[in-house]
Amino acid sequence: MASNAIEDVLFAGIDVRVERVSGSWDALVAEAASTGGPGRCPDCRIRTGRVHSSYRRTLDERPLGSRRVIVRLRVRRYFCDRRSCSRRTFVEQVGGLTERHRRSSVGLTDWLRSIAVKLGGRPAARLCRRLRLTAGRTRLLRLLEAPAVPDHAPRVLGVDEFAFRKGCTYGTVLVDIEAGRVVDVLPDCTSQTFATWLKDHPGAQIICRDRASAYTKAVKEAAPDALEVADRWHLLQNLSAAVEKTCHQHRDCLRKNAEQETEPAVSEPGLPELPVPELPRTQMIERTRHRYEDIHRLLEKGWTISAIARRMNLDRKTVRRFRDTALDQLLVSARDRRPGGVLEPFKTYLNTRFTETQGQVSGTRLFLEIRERGYQGSCQVVRKHLAALRAGTAEPVRADIPSPRKITSWIMRPRETLTESQDQRLLEVRLVCPDITRACDLARTFADLVRHRRGYLLLEWIRQAEQDAPKPMQSFAGSLRQDLDAVTAGLTLPWSSGVVEGHVNRVKTFKRAMYGRACFELLRTRILTQP
């Protein structure tokens, strides 16, 4: 290949003269020399033309077709004539081709950096092998450099936490809401770290955040003039949690009403009653009983909640629930968590047939009868249930009660999105329990304030909720009053943390690509580098 053609392809606009080209079936070697002007000292920045010596350095260049390109470049070493400079000699750098301490050209380095930004370590290394680029995962990761953080914070700043390891360690991501890009990433979510960042980067006028108190404390300390805006999605999430807790507290109302409605149909005159059911000795119930005994034994010895959680490898919320809840209620909850199975829809029919025949019926006969009614299970399951009826250990047929989460979803969704059956079920729940009815009315009113940004009505809603609402709704209203200015701004201004939540999801994607396992600096570089 002609040397001038090589210059036009590889060294266009670069002060280099190609002296010789040689190649093989998989590599192309270009010997070249620098033709630039006098060099500039990297320390004192003074130009000098006095040459000390010259030598050849080997550079990897971008591949040409299917062949690797190697450049053997002859460069000059200059004297630095400035006596006050500590450097006596230096090597010239060819603009657009070489960099200090690099054995690859500027163009190839840019390629590798772009691949590392998109893919990371091992995936990028695998792609480089396919592209005939010599680069390992360690070298690729070293090319990632986090861009400089601006001295001033953006006018509208969004802040939210993300998990390095869920439930253990968390960091903070800061986002320019108007530009939609990440500004910086902090190694933790404490108020001290965020306050220090705000002091070092002044200029934020509006700060969008969730309901975390740590960020509120930092803003009041480091940026007291900034307007805090509570995120609307987090407000609805907190409202949903209060509604679900209310439904949990009044689940007994729904169960008693369902049992009263089904009681006349089950018990008929002249028929013997089923044996009084006992709690089945299942693995979940036995585990609940033993855990309750272990936790209360440690509590009697003076152990703290955190110490018990570490000893039994449990969450502190679980330990606290076992401490504050009666054993009977925990056992009933454990029983209700058992999956119903394929036999559950047919238990009412089986219990009725068992009562009618005074227990003198075979499991095979009952199996054939319910199979005609759509049963898809085995005969052995029917026989086990029949044996439990005779022994008095069978669970009572559960009433068809919607779960608290399902009721909450019906309440929180816009009314026009509910089907006719869902609307009817919700109406039945409202007729049974006045507290759930009140929580439903308050929740729908607050959701209307959020969706239409009617912040001027917030204080009146808080007053109504504090007067006659269930306790979870009163607690939610009290939290709104404590953060009244930020919540009012969130229900009035168009700003929210939606952009921040999107970047938090990006962080999760980067963690799945193994960046989270390396170190914080690598994860931060990846987040700030990726547009």
Buried (B, 14 or more C-beta within 10 A) or exposed (E): EEBEEBBEEBBEEBBBEBEEBEBEEEBBBBBBBBEBEEBBBEEBEBEBEEBBEEEEEEBBBBBBEEBBBBBBBBBBBBBBBBEEBEEEBBBBBBEBBBBEEBBBBBBBBEBBBEBBBEBBBBBBBEBBEEBBBBBBBEBBBEBBEBEEBEEEBBBBBBBBBBBBEEEEEBBBBBBBBBEEBBBBBBBBBBBEBBBBBBEEBEBBEBBBBBBBEBBBBBBEBBBEEBBBBBBBBBBBEBBBBBBBBBBBBBBEBBBEBBBEEBEEEBEEEEEEEBBEBEBBEEEBBBEBBEBBEBBBEBBEEEBEBEEBBEEBEBEEEBBBBBBEEEEEEBBBBBBEEBEEEEBEBBBBBBBBBBBEEEEEBEBEEBBEBBBEEEBEBEBEBBBBBBEBBEEEBBBEBBBEBBEBEBBBBBBBBEEEEBEEEBEEBBEEBBEBBEBBBBBBBBBBBBBEBBEEEBBEBBEEBBEBBBEEBBEBBBBBBEBBBEBEEBBBBBBBBEBBBEBBBEBBEBBEEBBEBBBBEBEBEBBBBBBBBBE
